[in-house]
Amino acid sequence: MSNITNSWWPERHRPKTIDDFVGNEDFINKVKHWIETEDVPNLILYSEKSGTGKTSICKILSSALDSDVLYINASSENSIDTVRDKITTFASSVGFNKWKICHLDEFSYFSPNAQSALLNIIETTSKTTRFFLTGNYIEKFLPAIVSRCTPFRIQSPPIKIVCSNLARILKEEGVKFEPATIVKVVNQYYPDQRSMLNYCQANSITGELVYSTENIVVNDYCTKILDELKNIGDVKTTFNSIRQIIADSKVRQFDDLFRYLFDKLEEFVPDGKRAGIILHIAEFQSKSGLVLDKEIQVAAMFINILRDLKS
């Protein structure tokens, strides 16, 4: 395709209608009902993992309903100024369609002050505006926000269905594959269907999907960082290596890294130091939603971790 955006498989194959969406059947039926009645509540869509379809559902609903849409990625715009300058103006203005939909993606990163400022807007504009909030961590949403919305945990479909969907996409792309290869890719990345498509696109350039654990490791920056921590030498050298790994990965959101380090503590932290390392991870995880440049936060966390490991 000539469209640059559509050259990326996850975007090219993003479901356009609810019939295209691969997910939990009960929830799909609810979405169909909202579309049929042309009415929808304020929504919170959350799941602990990325790539499960939260944003896709919001786009499907926004497209199917008679609506004007404001989309904000809260990982980069999450301050009270965003609420005042963009959201309030949009929600309180006269719309051209029946609904105005304010889609706040990655809402887990919205600051507490910004969330508090949003409360009154949700209530006072309820006749014309609906808020779609998506995120991986609903515990970061203020209880008052949750009480004003209808929350749904987006559950991933069974692996068998995901395998069938991935096989269908590969056939559409003209890529040859073995069924066993599909199963390996799905098992590696489940439930993150976006990562599955990223892997398949990167490893099928010859027209045939090739699965290799070496390719998985090369693309897994968390694994590389763990190797550095397990073989820690000079603090400055190790820190510089970790910074380079992060820079090369081009990752800008680090929730998966926080969880990965916590799960792998026993592999790189001696017994007597684990409590301190957990506190460092927890501290910087809680702060990451309050800053724009999260890479600086992660760099500061590793300074603390490396100092503790070498002390």
C-alpha positions as CSV (number, residue, x, y, z in Angstrom):
1,M,0.0,0.0,0.0
2,S,1.2,3.5,-0.7
3,N,-0.1,5.0,2.5
4,I,2.8,5.1,4.9
5,T,0.7,4.7,8.0
6,N,-0.9,1.5,6.6
7,S,2.4,0.0,5.8
8,W,2.6,-0.9,9.6
9,W,0.8,-4.2,10.0
10,P,-0.8,-3.4,13.4
11,E,-2.4,-0.3,12.0
12,R,-3.2,-1.8,8.6
13,H,-5.1,-4.7,10.2
14,R,-6.7,-2.7,13.0
15,P,-10.4,-3.7,13.1
16,K,-12.6,-1.1,11.5
17,T,-15.9,-2.5,12.7
18,I,-17.1,-4.5,15.7
19,D,-17.5,-7.5,13.4
20,D,-13.8,-7.4,12.7
21,F,-12.8,-7.3,16.3
22,V,-11.3,-10.4,17.9
23,G,-12.2,-10.4,21.6
24,N,-14.5,-11.5,24.3
25,E,-18.0,-12.3,22.9
26,D,-20.0,-10.9,25.8
27,F,-18.2,-7.5,25.6
28,I,-18.6,-7.5,21.8
29,N,-22.3,-7.9,22.2
30,K,-22.4,-4.9,24.6
31,V,-20.6,-2.8,22.0
32,K,-23.1,-3.9,19.3
33,H,-25.9,-2.8,21.6
34,W,-24.4,0.7,22.1
35,I,-24.0,1.1,18.4
36,E,-27.5,-0.1,17.6
37,T,-29.1,2.2,20.2
38,E,-26.7,5.1,19.3
39,D,-26.0,5.5,23.0
40,V,-23.0,4.6,25.1
41,P,-21.9,5.3,28.7
42,N,-18.7,6.9,29.8
43,L,-16.2,4.0,29.5
44,I,-13.1,2.8,31.2
45,L,-11.4,0.0,29.2
46,Y,-8.4,-1.5,30.9
47,S,-6.2,-4.6,30.7
48,E,-2.9,-5.3,32.4
49,K,-1.2,-6.0,29.0
50,S,-0.9,-3.8,25.9
51,G,-2.2,-4.8,22.5
52,T,-5.5,-6.3,23.7
53,G,-7.8,-3.9,21.7
54,K,-8.7,-1.1,24.1
55,T,-7.9,1.6,21.6
56,S,-9.4,-0.3,18.7
57,I,-12.8,-0.6,20.5
58,C,-12.8,3.2,21.2
59,K,-12.1,3.9,17.5
60,I,-14.8,1.5,16.4
61,L,-17.4,3.1,18.7
62,S,-16.3,6.7,17.7
63,S,-16.6,5.8,14.0
64,A,-19.9,4.0,14.4
65,L,-21.6,6.7,16.4
66,D,-22.7,10.1,15.2
67,S,-19.9,12.0,16.9
68,D,-17.2,14.6,17.0
69,V,-14.0,13.1,18.5
70,L,-11.1,14.5,20.5
71,Y,-8.2,12.0,20.9
72,I,-5.5,12.7,23.5
73,N,-2.6,10.4,24.3
74,A,-2.3,10.9,28.0
75,S,1.2,9.5,28.1
76,S,2.5,12.8,26.7
77,E,-0.4,15.1,27.5
78,N,-1.5,14.5,31.1
79,S,-1.4,17.8,32.9
80,I,-4.2,20.0,34.3
81,D,-3.5,22.4,31.4
82,T,-4.6,19.7,29.0
83,V,-7.9,19.5,30.8
84,R,-8.3,23.3,30.8
85,D,-7.1,24.1,27.4
86,K,-8.3,21.1,25.3
87,I,-10.8,18.9,27.0
88,T,-13.0,21.6,28.6
89,T,-13.1,23.6,25.4
90,F,-14.0,20.6,23.4
91,A,-16.6,19.2,25.8
92,S,-18.4,22.5,26.4
93,S,-18.5,23.8,22.8
94,V,-21.4,23.2,20.4
95,G,-20.9,20.0,18.4
96,F,-21.8,19.2,14.8
97,N,-23.0,15.7,15.6
98,K,-25.1,14.0,18.2
99,W,-22.2,13.1,20.5
100,K,-18.8,14.5,21.4
101,I,-16.4,11.8,22.3
102,C,-13.3,12.5,24.3
103,H,-10.9,9.6,24.0
104,L,-8.1,9.7,26.6
105,D,-5.7,7.0,25.7
106,E,-3.1,5.7,28.3
107,F,-5.2,7.4,31.0
108,S,-3.1,5.6,33.6
109,Y,-0.6,8.4,33.1
110,F,-3.0,11.3,33.8
111,S,-1.8,13.2,36.8
112,P,-4.0,13.2,40.0
113,N,-4.6,16.9,39.7
114,A,-5.7,16.5,36.0
115,Q,-8.0,13.7,37.0
116,S,-9.6,15.8,39.7
117,A,-10.1,18.7,37.3
118,L,-11.8,16.2,34.9
119,L,-14.5,15.2,37.4
120,N,-16.8,18.2,37.0
121,I,-16.5,18.2,33.2
122,I,-17.7,14.6,33.0
123,E,-20.8,15.5,35.0
124,T,-21.7,18.9,33.5
125,T,-21.3,17.8,29.9
126,S,-23.1,14.4,30.3
127,K,-25.9,15.3,27.9
128,T,-23.6,15.8,24.9
129,T,-20.2,14.3,25.7
130,R,-18.9,10.8,26.4
131,F,-15.5,10.0,27.8
132,F,-13.6,6.9,26.8
133,L,-10.6,6.3,29.1
134,T,-8.2,3.5,28.4
135,G,-5.2,2.2,30.4
136,N,-3.3,-0.8,31.7
137,Y,-3.6,0.1,35.4
138,I,-7.1,1.0,36.7
139,E,-5.7,1.4,40.2
140,K,-4.1,4.6,38.9
141,F,-7.6,6.0,38.2
142,L,-9.1,8.1,40.9
143,P,-12.1,6.3,42.5
144,A,-14.2,9.3,41.7
145,I,-13.3,8.9,38.0
146,V,-14.2,5.2,38.1
147,S,-17.5,5.9,39.8
148,R,-18.5,8.2,36.9
149,C,-17.8,5.6,34.2
150,T,-18.6,2.0,33.3
151,P,-15.4,0.0,33.6
152,F,-14.6,-3.1,31.6
153,R,-11.6,-5.3,31.8
154,I,-10.7,-6.3,28.2
155,Q,-10.2,-10.0,28.3
156,S,-8.2,-11.6,25.6
157,P,-9.8,-14.2,23.3
158,P,-8.6,-17.9,23.5
159,I,-5.3,-18.6,22.0
160,K,-7.0,-20.8,19.3
161,I,-8.9,-17.8,18.1
162,V,-5.9,-15.5,18.1
163,C,-3.9,-18.1,16.1
164,S,-6.7,-18.2,13.5
165,N,-6.8,-14.5,13.2
166,L,-3.0,-14.2,12.8
167,A,-3.1,-16.9,10.1
168,R,-5.8,-15.0,8.3
169,I,-3.7,-11.8,8.3
170,L,-0.6,-13.7,7.0
171,K,-2.7,-15.1,4.2
172,E,-3.9,-11.6,3.3
173,E,-0.3,-10.4,3.3
174,G,0.7,-13.3,1.0
175,V,3.1,-14.8,3.6
176,K,3.7,-18.5,3.8
177,F,3.8,-20.2,7.2
178,E,3.7,-23.4,9.1
179,P,0.8,-23.8,11.7
180,A,3.4,-24.7,14.3
181,T,5.2,-21.4,13.7
182,I,1.9,-19.4,14.3
183,V,1.5,-21.2,17.6
184,K,5.0,-20.4,18.7
185,V,4.6,-16.7,17.9
186,V,1.2,-16.5,19.7
187,N,2.5,-18.3,22.7
188,Q,5.5,-15.9,22.9
189,Y,3.5,-12.7,22.8
190,Y,0.0,-13.6,24.0
191,P,-2.2,-11.7,24.7
192,D,-0.4,-8.8,22.9
193,Q,-1.7,-9.1,19.3
194,R,0.1,-5.9,18.3
195,S,3.5,-7.5,19.2
196,M,2.6,-10.6,17.3
197,L,2.0,-8.6,14.2
198,N,5.2,-6.6,14.7
199,Y,7.2,-9.8,15.0
200,C,5.5,-11.3,11.9
201,Q,6.1,-8.3,9.8
202,A,9.8,-8.1,10.8
203,N,10.4,-11.8,10.2
204,S,8.5,-12.5,7.0
205,I,10.4,-10.1,4.6
206,T,11.2,-13.1,2.3
207,G,7.6,-14.0,2.0
208,E,7.7,-16.8,4.5
209,L,7.3,-16.4,8.3
210,V,10.4,-17.7,10.1
211,Y,10.4,-18.1,13.9
212,S,13.6,-17.9,15.8
213,T,14.2,-17.5,19.6
214,E,17.3,-15.5,18.6
215,N,15.1,-13.0,16.9
216,I,12.9,-12.8,20.1
217,V,15.9,-12.1,22.3
218,V,17.3,-9.5,20.0
219,N,14.1,-7.5,20.1
220,D,13.6,-7.9,23.8
221,Y,15.3,-5.0,25.5
222,C,14.2,-6.2,28.9
223,T,16.2,-9.4,28.5
224,K,19.3,-7.4,27.5
225,I,19.0,-5.2,30.5
226,L,18.6,-8.3,32.8
227,D,21.8,-9.7,31.3
228,E,23.6,-6.5,32.2
229,L,22.3,-6.6,35.8
230,K,23.2,-10.3,36.2
231,N,26.8,-9.6,35.0
232,I,27.3,-6.2,36.7
233,G,30.8,-4.9,36.7
234,D,31.8,-1.3,36.9
235,V,28.7,0.8,37.8
236,K,29.4,3.5,35.2
237,T,30.0,1.0,32.4
238,T,26.9,-1.0,33.2
239,F,24.8,2.1,33.5
240,N,26.0,3.3,30.1
241,S,25.2,-0.1,28.6
242,I,21.7,-0.1,29.9
243,R,21.1,3.5,28.6
244,Q,22.3,2.4,25.2
245,I,20.0,-0.6,25.2
246,I,17.0,1.6,26.1
247,A,18.0,4.1,23.4
248,D,18.3,1.4,20.7
249,S,15.0,-0.1,21.6
250,K,13.2,3.2,21.1
251,V,10.8,2.3,23.9
252,R,9.1,5.3,25.6
253,Q,6.7,3.5,27.9
254,F,8.3,1.4,30.7
255,D,5.5,-0.3,32.6
256,D,6.5,-3.7,31.2
257,L,10.1,-3.1,32.3
258,F,9.0,-2.4,35.9
259,R,7.0,-5.6,36.0
260,Y,9.8,-7.6,34.4
261,L,12.4,-6.4,36.9
262,F,10.1,-7.3,39.8
263,D,9.4,-10.8,38.4
264,K,13.1,-11.4,37.8
265,L,14.4,-10.2,41.1
266,E,15.8,-13.5,42.2
267,E,17.9,-13.7,39.1
268,F,20.0,-10.6,39.8
269,V,19.5,-9.4,43.4
270,P,20.9,-11.1,46.5
271,D,18.4,-12.0,49.2
272,G,19.5,-9.2,51.6
273,K,19.0,-6.5,49.0
274,R,15.7,-7.4,47.4
275,A,13.5,-5.2,49.6
276,G,15.5,-2.1,48.7
277,I,15.4,-2.9,45.0
278,I,11.6,-3.4,45.2
279,L,11.3,0.0,46.8
280,H,13.3,1.6,44.0
281,I,11.1,0.0,41.4
282,A,7.9,1.0,43.1
283,E,9.0,4.5,43.7
284,F,9.9,5.2,40.1
285,Q,6.9,3.3,38.7
286,S,4.6,5.6,40.8
287,K,6.5,8.7,39.5
288,S,6.5,7.7,35.8
289,G,3.0,8.8,35.2
290,L,3.8,12.3,36.4
291,V,6.6,13.2,34.0
292,L,6.8,13.7,30.3
293,D,10.2,12.2,29.7
294,K,10.0,8.8,31.3
295,E,13.4,7.7,30.0
296,I,15.0,10.1,32.5
297,Q,13.0,8.5,35.3
298,V,14.1,5.1,34.3
299,A,17.7,6.2,34.1
300,A,17.5,7.5,37.7
301,M,16.0,4.3,38.9
302,F,18.9,2.3,37.4
303,I,21.4,4.6,39.1
304,N,19.8,3.7,42.5
305,I,19.6,0.0,41.6
306,L,23.2,-0.3,40.5
307,R,24.4,1.6,43.6
308,D,22.6,-0.8,45.9
309,L,23.8,-3.9,44.0
310,K,27.4,-2.8,44.3
311,S,27.3,-1.5,47.9
